[in-house]
C-alpha cells in the first residue's frame, strides 16, 4: 500500500479534522483503535519512508535511521517527527525561533486560526485556550524581536501576537507586546490598544464602551475632569481608538485631550476615558487665573476667567459631545457649590470651543444677554456692576441679603443708597427663561405691582436703566418716578450721589416733603384766627380765612429742580398752579414749577 492511502484515510476522517474558524476549542485525541486500523490497512514497505510501528507512524531516512525533530512532506502536506521519531499530532511545535501546529491528522496547519488549550488556565486572567494564526508556510505569526507592538493583518483585520505567537486580546500597551492583566478591571490605564475578547482579538478602531474599575475617578480632584463619574469606581466608559488602533488620551496627568470626531468635539482623560457632563479645561483655567490652585474660585465662581474654562459635554447616553450654544443643566459642584446642592438647572451658553460665557455681556443672534461669573444666564431684574479690568460682573438679585429691591420702596432706597452711586446699573432680562436684554419702555412687575421702566436703547450704556430726565419725566435706575394712584401728586427730591451722579428720590407724601424743607418753611397761619386773612405763596398767591385752613406753609429759597412735583403719569408740574394730592394737601407752584407753599383746608 502506498503512502497516499495513509493520506486518504485521514482525509476521509472529516469529523476529526480541525479547520479553525475561531469558534470552538480544539479537543483532539487520536485513539489506539484508530491507529491500529491504520496499521491494518497499510503495508509497511522499504526501509526508507513511512512506516507504522507500535500504533504510530515513523519515517526512515535513506541511512535507515528514524527522522527526528524534522519535517517530512507527503503530497501537499507537511508532517513533523518528534525527538523519538514519532509523527506528532494535535500539538504546537517549536522549531527554532518559529512555532507550528500539527492537527489531529498530523498535518501542519497553514492559513488558519487554531485554538490550543492553555496549560495555565485557571490562574488569574488566563484564558482556557490561546489562539494562533499559522501562515501559508506554517509559521505562527508573532511579534518578533520588536519592543513595540507589531500589527499583523489577517483577512483584512489587524491583530497582535506575543513573541511565542499567542494572539493578544484585551488591553495591550504600545511598548510591550504582552497582554495586560485585567483581573482588577484597570487594564485601561496602561493599555493603548484594545484587541477585543479572548476569542476575538481583532484590533479595535472607533468607539468602544467598556466596563472598567476606575478608583482614581472617585477622588475629589476628578470632579474637575468629569464629575459625572465621581461616585463609583465601577464604571462603564467610552473610549475612542484611531485608525492605527491607539486610543485617544491625554499625555498629561492633569489635562484632558480634545478630539474632533465626525465633526463633533469630544474630550478624553489621561487614560482615554471619554468625559461627560461638566469638565474643566485645567490648562486654560491655569492660564486664565494665573495659578493652578483654584481655592477661592472653585465652588464659588468668584472668577469669570475660571468659569470660562469650564465646558459641558452631553450625558453619556447622548454621546458626550461638547455643548455649544445654549444648554440648561445643574451647575458643577466646583463651579458653584450652592447651586449644585440646590439641584436646580440653569441656562448656559458655550462658544465654538465649548467654553462658557461668564462674567460678561454677549450678543447672540442679534439679542444681548448677560452671564454671571459662574456662567449662569441672567434673567429678570438685576443691578449689575461691570469690572472692565478683570473682566467680570458683580450681579445683585432682587432678594439680595444686604440690599434687596423686591418692593418699590426697597428699590428706590437701595438704588439711592447702594447701587447707582456705586457704579451699578439696573438691567432687565425678561421674565421666566427669556434672558434677552430689554430696552426702551418696559413694564415690570415688582411685588405684584406693575411699574414703568426705561432702558437705554443704544450706545455703550445700552440696556442700562436711565437715571435722570427724559421727556419731562424722571427715572431712577430705569424706574419711572411717578405719584401713586392714591397720592395723586408726590415730590421728587434731587440727590447728588457719591459718584457725582444726580438722581431723584420720591418722597412719601406732603408731610415728608415739609419735613425735608423745614429750614425753608414758615407757618403761614401763625397767630391768625377766625376770618383773618392768610396769604399762601409768593408769586402765585392764595388767600384763605384762617378758620378755613388746617395747615399752611410758605416755602422760600428753593431752586428750580431741587424738588419737583409729579403726577400719576410721572409728568413734572412745571407751571403755575395748585395741585391737590390724595390727602387734600395742595401744592402751590410758580410758573417754573417751584413749590412756593403747601396748605390743607379744614
Secondary structure, 3 states (H helix, E strand, C coil): CCHHHHHHHHHHCHHHCCCCCCCCCCCCCCCHHHHHHHHHHCCCCCCCEEEEECCEEEEECCCCCECCCEEEEECCEEEEECCCCEECCCEEEEECCEEEEECCCCCECCCEEEEEECCCCCCCCCCCEEEEEECCCCCECCCCCCCCCCCEEECCEEECECCCCCECCCEECCCCCCECCCCCCCCCCCCCEECCCCCCCCCCCEEEEEEEECHHHHCCCHHHHHHHHCCCCEEEEEEEECCCCCECCCCCCCCCEEEEECCEEEEECCCCCECCEEEECHHHHHHHHCCCCCCCCCCCCCCHHHHCCEEEECCCCCCCCECCEEEEEECCCCCCHHHHHHCCEEEEEECCCCEECCCEEEEECCEEEEECCCCCECCCEEEEEEECCCCEEEEECCCCCCCCCCCHHHHHHHHHHHHHHHCCEEEECCCCCCCCCCCEEEEEEECCEEEEEEECCCCCCCCCECCEEECCEEEECCEECCCCCCCCCEEEEEEECCCCCEEEEECCCHHHHHHHCHHHEEECCCCCCCCCEEEECCCCCEEEEHHHEEEEEEECCCCCCCEEEECCCCEECCCCEEEECCCCEEEEECCCCCEEEEEEEC
